[in-house]
Amino acid sequence: KVEDHCIIDGLTSSGNHDLEEKGILERFWKRFTELSFTFGHCIGHNIEGFDLPFLLRRSWLLGVKVSPTIKNGRYYHRSVVDTMKVWTDYAYNEMISLDKLARLLGVGRKPDYEATQFAEDWLSGDKDTAEFYLKNDLIVSHKCYERMYQ
């Protein structure tokens, strides 16, 4: 089941907001290192253009050791699968939204929720709504991946 791939260590179904960012990053990089040696995949939409650079910078700022396997020179490890890059065949400056790709592939859609609302929800204490939005992105990205590689 796709939802089973979206378990985030330390989070309960209702959310556990006491985790520190540093700890979350440390667990992410540990898991990434493990999957890079076991032929696992790190799947996301625009993960090379947004998510991984963000995680790298936050890790550096907080003094968190990043996975030594994350990059090979300027390229990300072969375990990283960016559904946007796969769809565009890595064409320079070509993009497609996750919602549009999911609809084209017939695997669902993103909820009516502006990404800009995420920070406001998170900072105002509505972390469950923000976490739901993120988890949905993971599920939809994984469904796109499955559809492209079925």
N, C-alpha and C positions, 0 to 999 in steps of 0.2 A: 504494500500500500504506500502511495506517495507520501502521505502525511507522516508515516513512520520515519521517513528520511529527514524530517524537519524537527527532530527532538533537539532541544538546546539544553545542554547540561546546566543544571542549576535552576531552570525555570519550571514551575509547576504549570498546570493547565490554566490557572488564574493569574500566573505571573509571580515572579519573585524579584522585587525591585531593590533588594538589598545588595545585589552583587555589584562589585566594583568593576569599572571598565578595565582596569589593569588585569584582573583575574579572568575576565571574559576573553581578552586578547591573548593572554598566556595559554588558555585552553584551546583557542582557535588555532594558534600556531603549532601547538603540540599535535592536535588532530590533523592539521595539514601535513605535517612531517610524516605522521603515520600513514596517511592515505597515499602520499607520494612514493612510499616504499612498498605499498600493497596494490598498486595499480588501480586505486580508487579515483574518483573524479570530484572536483570542486566545481559545481555547476552554478552559473548565474547569468543574468542578462545585463550586459554592459559591465560585467565584473572586472574586466581588464581596464576599462575606462573610468570607473568610479570606485567600486567596492574595495578592490585590492589596493589601489593607491591610497585610499582613505585609511584602510587598516594599517598599511605600512607607516604612514605619517603619524597616526595616533600612537602606534607602538614605539616609534622612535622618540616622540615627544614624552612618552611616559616611561621610557627606559625598558620597554619590554623587548626581549630577544625575539626576533622574527625567525621563521623557519629558514634554515640554510638552503632548503630546496626550492624556495618560492620562485627564484629566477635563475636563468642560465644566461648570463650577460644581460641584454636588454629584453629578453623574452621570458614570459612566464613559463613555469614548469608545464610539461605535457599533460598533467592531470587537470589543469584548468581548462574548463570548457565554457566559453562565452557564447551564449545562444545568439546574441546580436551579431557577433563576428562570424559565426558559422553561417547564419542566414545570408549575410552580405558577402560571404566568401572572402572575408578580410579586405574588402575594397576600401581604399583610403577615403575617409570622411563620409562613408555611407552608413546610415543609421536606420533603425526601425524601433518603434516603441514596443515594450513587452506586451501591452494590451493589443496592439495591432497584429503582432506576430501570433499571439495566442488565438486571436479570432481567425486569422488566415488559416492556421493549422487546425482549427476546430477543437481546441483543447480547453476552452474557457475564456475568461477575461479578468481584468483587474476590477476591483470594486470602485464605485464612484467615490474616490477619496483623493484629494490632491496631495502629492508628495510634500508640498510646502506645509500642509496641515500637520505632518508628522512631528516636527519640532515643537509646534505649539501644543499639541496633545501631550507630548512627552514632558515638556517643561511645566505644563499646568497640572501634571499628576495623572492624566488619563493614559497611563502606560499600557493598559490592556488593549485599547484601541490601536495605539501605535504598534504594539507587538503583533496584533492580528494582521495589520497591513503588511508588515515585514514577512510574516509567516506565509501569507497569501502569495507574495512575490516569489518566495522560495518554491512553493508548490506549483505555481503557474510556470515558472522557469523550468522546473524539472519535467513537467508535462510537455513543454515545447521540446526539450532535449529528447525525451522518449519518442515523441512523434517523429523527429528528424532522424533518429537512429533506430527506428523499429525494424 
